[in-house]
Amino acid sequence: EVQLQASGGGLVQAGGSLRLSCAASGHTFDHYAIAWFRQAPGKEREGVSCITTRDDTTYISDSVKGRFTISMDNAKNMVYLQMNDLKPEDTAVYYCATDTRRPNRFTWFFASQYHNWGQGTQVTVSS
């Protein structure tokens, strides 16, 4: 089983930037994909971005395309989410999650696809 630890959240003004980190430990060789999700109060968990561990294929939500970038440091078992030009609607708890199956562009954003979840980090963007 993979353990995940998300960090890097905080309070930032609109237009600012944050970089979230997800540290993976345990049986990291089992997981095929690592994704970032977010959940705002009263809303469903939303897929933000995903990266596959074997070939670095990335997927990203239209709502953050051009502003957020996912990256991975395999040697350190770390996945990052660089968030630029943040908007108040980006306010949410951000989670990282992994799965042992290869995602595709039709499945990566379904939370049910992922079986290991980190504890979440709060991102608050003020207007």
Accessible surface in RSA format (square Angstrom, percent):
REM  Atomic radii and reference values for relative SASA: ProtOr
REM  Chains: A
REM  Algorithm: Lee & Richards
REM  Probe-radius: 1.40
REM  Slices: 20
REM RES _ NUM      All-atoms   Total-Side   Main-Chain    Non-polar    All polar
REM                ABS   REL    ABS   REL    ABS   REL    ABS   REL    ABS   REL
RES GLU A   1   139.71  80.2 106.97  80.9  32.74  77.9  38.83  75.1 100.88  82.4
RES VAL A   2     7.51   4.9   2.60   2.4   4.91  11.8   2.60   2.3   4.91  13.3
RES GLN A   3    94.31  52.7  89.61  65.5   4.70  11.2  58.31 124.1  36.00  27.3
RES LEU A   4    16.99   9.5   0.34   0.2  16.65  41.8   1.36   1.0  15.63  42.0
RES GLN A   5   105.61  59.1 104.31  76.2   1.30   3.1  39.00  83.0  66.61  50.5
RES ALA A   6     2.77   2.6   0.00   0.0   2.77   6.3   0.00   0.0   2.77   7.3
RES SER A   7    55.77  47.1  52.31  69.8   3.47   8.0  36.27  77.2  19.50  27.3
RES GLY A   8    36.82  45.4   0.00   N/A  36.82  45.4  24.64  67.6  12.18  27.3
RES GLY A   9    29.27  36.1   0.00   N/A  29.27  36.1   1.95   5.4  27.32  61.2
RES GLY A  10    29.01  35.8   0.00   N/A  29.01  35.8  28.84  79.1   0.17   0.4
RES LEU A  11   135.28  75.3 101.90  72.9  33.38  83.9 101.91  71.6  33.37  89.8
RES VAL A  12    25.60  16.8  20.06  18.2   5.54  13.3  25.60  22.2   0.00   0.0
RES GLN A  13   135.81  75.9 133.33  97.4   2.48   5.9  36.09  76.8  99.72  75.6
RES ALA A  14    50.32  46.3  27.06  41.8  23.27  52.9  27.42  38.6  22.91  60.7
RES GLY A  15    47.80  58.9   0.00   N/A  47.80  58.9  21.83  59.9  25.97  58.2
RES GLY A  16    21.67  26.7   0.00   N/A  21.67  26.7  20.75  57.0   0.91   2.0
RES SER A  17    58.06  49.1  38.75  51.7  19.31  44.5  22.74  48.4  35.32  49.5
RES LEU A  18    35.22  19.6  30.14  21.6   5.08  12.8  35.22  24.7   0.00   0.0
RES ARG A  19   130.31  54.7 114.61  58.4  15.71  37.4  27.36  37.4 102.95  62.4
RES LEU A  20     0.00   0.0   0.00   0.0   0.00   0.0   0.00   0.0   0.00   0.0
RES SER A  21    18.37  15.5  18.37  24.5   0.00   0.0   5.60  11.9  12.77  17.9
RES CYS A  22     0.82   0.6   0.15   0.2   0.67   1.6   0.00   0.0   0.82   0.9
RES ALA A  23    38.46  35.4  36.46  56.3   1.99   4.5  36.54  51.5   1.92   5.1
RES ALA A  24     9.13   8.4   0.84   1.3   8.29  18.9   0.96   1.4   8.17  21.6
RES SER A  25    61.07  51.6  57.64  76.9   3.42   7.9  44.78  95.4  16.29  22.8
RES GLY A  26    47.20  58.2   0.00   N/A  47.20  58.2  21.59  59.2  25.61  57.4
RES HIS A  27    92.77  50.7  92.77  64.5   0.00   0.0  54.86  56.5  37.91  44.1
RES THR A  28    24.32  17.3  19.25  19.5   5.07  12.1   2.97   4.0  21.36  32.3
RES PHE A  29   150.17  75.1 128.64  79.7  21.53  56.0 141.07  85.5   9.10  26.0
RES ASP A  30    59.89  42.0  50.21  50.0   9.68  22.9  16.32  38.4  43.58  43.5
RES HIS A  31    11.09   6.1   9.80   6.8   1.30   3.3   1.07   1.1  10.03  11.7
RES TYR A  32    45.16  21.1  45.16  25.7   0.00   0.0  23.70  17.8  21.46  26.4
RES ALA A  33     0.27   0.2   0.27   0.4   0.00   0.0   0.27   0.4   0.00   0.0
RES ILE A  34     5.05   2.9   5.05   3.8   0.00   0.0   5.05   3.6   0.00   0.0
RES ALA A  35     0.00   0.0   0.00   0.0   0.00   0.0   0.00   0.0   0.00   0.0
RES TRP A  36     0.00   0.0   0.00   0.0   0.00   0.0   0.00   0.0   0.00   0.0
RES PHE A  37     0.04   0.0   0.04   0.0   0.00   0.0   0.04   0.0   0.00   0.0
RES ARG A  38    16.97   7.1  16.71   8.5   0.26   0.6   3.07   4.2  13.90   8.4
RES GLN A  39    58.37  32.6  53.70  39.2   4.68  11.1  11.61  24.7  46.76  35.5
RES ALA A  40    21.34  19.6  18.66  28.8   2.68   6.1  19.26  27.1   2.08   5.5
RES PRO A  41   124.04  90.4  95.45  87.0  28.59 103.9 107.75  89.0  16.30 101.3
RES GLY A  42    92.66 114.3   0.00   N/A  92.66 114.3  45.78 125.6  46.88 105.0
RES LYS A  43   141.54  69.0 129.59  79.5  11.95  28.5  81.98  73.8  59.56  63.4
RES GLU A  44   156.79  90.0 142.45 107.8  14.35  34.2  59.32 114.7  97.47  79.6
RES ARG A  45    80.59  33.8  59.58  30.4  21.02  50.0  13.58  18.6  67.01  40.6
RES GLU A  46    64.71  37.2  59.65  45.1   5.06  12.0  35.38  68.4  29.33  23.9
RES GLY A  47     5.86   7.2   0.00   N/A   5.86   7.2   0.00   0.0   5.86  13.1
RES VAL A  48     0.42   0.3   0.42   0.4   0.00   0.0   0.42   0.4   0.00   0.0
RES SER A  49     0.04   0.0   0.04   0.0   0.00   0.0   0.00   0.0   0.04   0.1
RES CYS A  50     0.00   0.0   0.00   0.0   0.00   0.0   0.00   0.0   0.00   0.0
RES ILE A  51     6.53   3.7   6.53   4.9   0.00   0.0   6.53   4.7   0.00   0.0
RES THR A  52     0.00   0.0   0.00   0.0   0.00   0.0   0.00   0.0   0.00   0.0
RES THR A  53    16.37  11.6   8.75   8.9   7.62  18.2   8.11  10.9   8.26  12.5
RES ARG A  54   139.39  58.5 102.96  52.5  36.43  86.7  46.55  63.6  92.84  56.3
RES ASP A  55    75.95  53.2  48.13  47.9  27.82  65.8  39.94  94.0  36.01  35.9
RES ASP A  56    87.17  61.1  74.56  74.2  12.61  29.8  22.15  52.1  65.02  64.8
RES THR A  57    44.65  31.8  36.84  37.3   7.81  18.6  31.53  42.3  13.12  19.8
RES THR A  58    71.47  50.8  50.85  51.5  20.63  49.2  17.74  23.8  53.73  81.2
RES TYR A  59    35.28  16.5  29.56  16.8   5.73  14.9  25.08  18.8  10.20  12.6
RES ILE A  60    47.11  26.8  32.93  24.5  14.19  34.2  32.93  23.7  14.19  38.5
RES SER A  61    18.50  15.6  13.41  17.9   5.10  11.7   8.55  18.2   9.96  14.0
RES ASP A  62   119.78  83.9  96.72  96.3  23.06  54.5  37.99  89.4  81.79  81.6
RES SER A  63    58.80  49.7  31.99  42.7  26.81  61.8  44.08  93.9  14.72  20.6
RES VAL A  64     0.43   0.3   0.18   0.2   0.25   0.6   0.43   0.4   0.00   0.0
RES LYS A  65   122.30  59.7 102.59  62.9  19.71  46.9  61.29  55.2  61.01  65.0
RES GLY A  66    81.19 100.1   0.00   N/A  81.19 100.1  43.06 118.2  38.13  85.4
RES ARG A  67    26.82  11.3  22.14  11.3   4.68  11.1  19.30  26.4   7.52   4.6
RES PHE A  68     5.50   2.8   0.00   0.0   5.50  14.3   0.00   0.0   5.50  15.7
RES THR A  69    81.79  58.2  78.92  80.0   2.87   6.8  53.35  71.7  28.44  43.0
RES ILE A  70    12.07   6.9   3.58   2.7   8.50  20.5   3.58   2.6   8.50  23.1
RES SER A  71    50.72  42.9  48.41  64.6   2.31   5.3  36.23  77.1  14.50  20.3
RES MET A  72    39.36  20.4   6.90   4.6  32.46  77.3   6.29   5.3  33.07  43.8
RES ASP A  73    43.30  30.3  38.84  38.7   4.47  10.6  14.53  34.2  28.78  28.7
RES ASN A  74    88.70  61.2  73.78  71.3  14.92  35.9  30.07  72.4  58.62  56.7
RES ALA A  75   100.39  92.3  56.69  87.5  43.70  99.4  69.36  97.7  31.03  82.2
RES LYS A  76   142.04  69.3 119.99  73.6  22.05  52.5  73.67  66.3  68.37  72.8
RES ASN A  77    57.77  39.8  50.99  49.3   6.78  16.3   8.60  20.7  49.16  47.5
RES MET A  78    37.71  19.5  37.28  24.7   0.43   1.0  27.20  23.1  10.51  13.9
RES VAL A  79     0.92   0.6   0.92   0.8   0.00   0.0   0.92   0.8   0.00   0.0
RES TYR A  80    29.69  13.9  29.69  16.9   0.00   0.0  15.75  11.8  13.94  17.2
RES LEU A  81     0.00   0.0   0.00   0.0   0.00   0.0   0.00   0.0   0.00   0.0
RES GLN A  82    58.42  32.7  58.26  42.6   0.15   0.4  29.00  61.7  29.42  22.3
RES MET A  83     0.00   0.0   0.00   0.0   0.00   0.0   0.00   0.0   0.00   0.0
RES ASN A  84    61.32  42.3  61.32  59.3   0.00   0.0  17.54  42.2  43.78  42.3
RES ASP A  85    74.23  52.0  70.48  70.1   3.76   8.9  22.43  52.8  51.80  51.7
RES LEU A  86     0.97   0.5   0.00   0.0   0.97   2.4   0.00   0.0   0.97   2.6
RES LYS A  87    80.84  39.4  80.63  49.5   0.21   0.5  31.42  28.3  49.42  52.6
RES PRO A  88    56.81  41.4  49.41  45.0   7.40  26.9  49.76  41.1   7.05  43.8
RES GLU A  89   121.73  69.9  94.86  71.8  26.87  64.0  61.54 119.0  60.18  49.1
RES ASP A  90     0.34   0.2   0.34   0.3   0.00   0.0   0.00   0.0   0.34   0.3
RES THR A  91    36.62  26.0  32.98  33.4   3.65   8.7  31.12  41.8   5.50   8.3
RES ALA A  92     2.00   1.8   1.58   2.4   0.42   1.0   2.00   2.8   0.00   0.0
RES VAL A  93    41.00  27.0  40.87  37.0   0.13   0.3  40.87  35.5   0.13   0.4
RES TYR A  94     0.00   0.0   0.00   0.0   0.00   0.0   0.00   0.0   0.00   0.0
RES TYR A  95    36.88  17.2  36.88  21.0   0.00   0.0  10.28   7.7  26.60  32.8
RES CYS A  96     0.00   0.0   0.00   0.0   0.00   0.0   0.00   0.0   0.00   0.0
RES ALA A  97     0.00   0.0   0.00   0.0   0.00   0.0   0.00   0.0   0.00   0.0
RES THR A  98     0.00   0.0   0.00   0.0   0.00   0.0   0.00   0.0   0.00   0.0
RES ASP A  99     1.40   1.0   0.81   0.8   0.59   1.4   0.77   1.8   0.63   0.6
RES THR A 100    78.43  55.8  62.79  63.7  15.64  37.3  40.75  54.7  37.68  57.0
RES ARG A 101   115.90  48.7 111.37  56.8   4.53  10.8  65.27  89.2  50.63  30.7
RES ARG A 102   109.94  46.2  87.13  44.4  22.82  54.3  41.88  57.2  68.07  41.3
RES PRO A 103     2.31   1.7   0.33   0.3   1.98   7.2   0.33   0.3   1.98  12.3
RES ASN A 104    66.32  45.7  66.32  64.1   0.00   0.0  26.89  64.7  39.43  38.1
RES ARG A 105   161.36  67.8 150.31  76.6  11.06  26.3  49.29  67.4 112.07  67.9
RES PHE A 106   127.60  63.8 121.20  75.1   6.40  16.7 122.63  74.3   4.97  14.2
RES THR A 107    39.95  28.4  39.95  40.5   0.00   0.0  38.88  52.2   1.07   1.6
RES TRP A 108    14.52   5.8  14.52   7.0   0.00   0.0   5.37   2.9   9.15  14.8
RES PHE A 109    84.35  42.2  75.77  46.9   8.59  22.3  75.77  45.9   8.59  24.6
RES PHE A 110   106.38  53.2 104.70  64.8   1.69   4.4 106.38  64.5   0.00   0.0
RES ALA A 111    34.40  31.6  25.96  40.1   8.44  19.2  26.17  36.9   8.22  21.8
RES SER A 112    97.55  82.4  69.90  93.3  27.65  63.7  59.15 126.0  38.40  53.8
RES GLN A 113    25.36  14.2  21.65  15.8   3.71   8.8   4.38   9.3  20.97  15.9
RES TYR A 114     7.60   3.5   0.13   0.1   7.47  19.4   0.13   0.1   7.47   9.2
RES HIS A 115   120.93  66.1  93.09  64.7  27.84  71.2  68.67  70.8  52.26  60.8
RES ASN A 116    26.50  18.3  22.66  21.9   3.84   9.2   4.40  10.6  22.10  21.4
RES TRP A 117    78.38  31.5  47.13  22.8  31.24  73.4  37.24  19.9  41.14  66.7
RES GLY A 118     8.64  10.6   0.00   N/A   8.64  10.6   1.91   5.2   6.73  15.1
RES GLN A 119   101.50  56.8  70.18  51.3  31.32  74.6  69.70 148.4  31.80  24.1
RES GLY A 120    12.68  15.6   0.00   N/A  12.68  15.6   0.51   1.4  12.17  27.3
RES THR A 121    18.74  13.3  12.76  12.9   5.98  14.2   7.97  10.7  10.77  16.3
RES GLN A 122    87.54  49.0  77.90  56.9   9.64  23.0  49.70 105.8  37.85  28.7
RES VAL A 123     0.00   0.0   0.00   0.0   0.00   0.0   0.00   0.0   0.00   0.0
RES THR A 124    46.79  33.3  46.79  47.4   0.00   0.0  35.96  48.3  10.83  16.4
RES VAL A 125     7.33   4.8   0.00   0.0   7.33  17.7   0.00   0.0   7.33  19.9
RES SER A 126    42.74  36.1  36.17  48.3   6.57  15.1  35.70  76.0   7.03   9.8
RES SER A 127   128.97 109.0  67.96  90.7  61.00 140.5  55.62 118.4  73.35 102.8
END  Absolute sums over single chains surface
CHAIN  1 A     6452.0       5022.1       1429.9       3395.9       3056.1
END  Absolute sums over all chains
TOTAL          6452.0       5022.1       1429.9       3395.9       3056.1
